C-alpha cells in the first residue's frame, strides 16, 4: 500500500511460503483499486526468482526500491545503485517531509499503525523527519 498511497505501481514478489495468500491479497487490492477508478495494471504479483528481482531492481523505470525481508534482500536493494529503503521485520521507516502538515502526517501515521495492528513488516515503525 505504500506505493499506492503515492499513486505508483506496486510489484509484490512474495516469499514462496506466502505466495498463495499474497497472490489473493494482491488480486483483491487490484480489484479494489480498479473499482475506485485506478488503472488495471497498477498492482502486480509474481513468483520471484533471483533473476527477476535483479532485473526489476535495475530496470530503468524503477526509481525507488522498498525491500522487506532478510538481510540478503535488503543488501541487494542497497547495492543496486538506486534509492532504496531496506526493511527488516518490524522496522518500516516513515519519512515526513519538512513541507508536510505535521498534524496531518502524525494522524496518518497513527491511523496506518493502528489499521492492521502493525502485523506486517511494512507498517509504520520509525519516523524520520529532516
Order of alpha helices (4+ residues) and beta strands (2+ residues): alpha-beta-alpha-beta-alpha-beta-alpha-beta-beta-alpha-beta
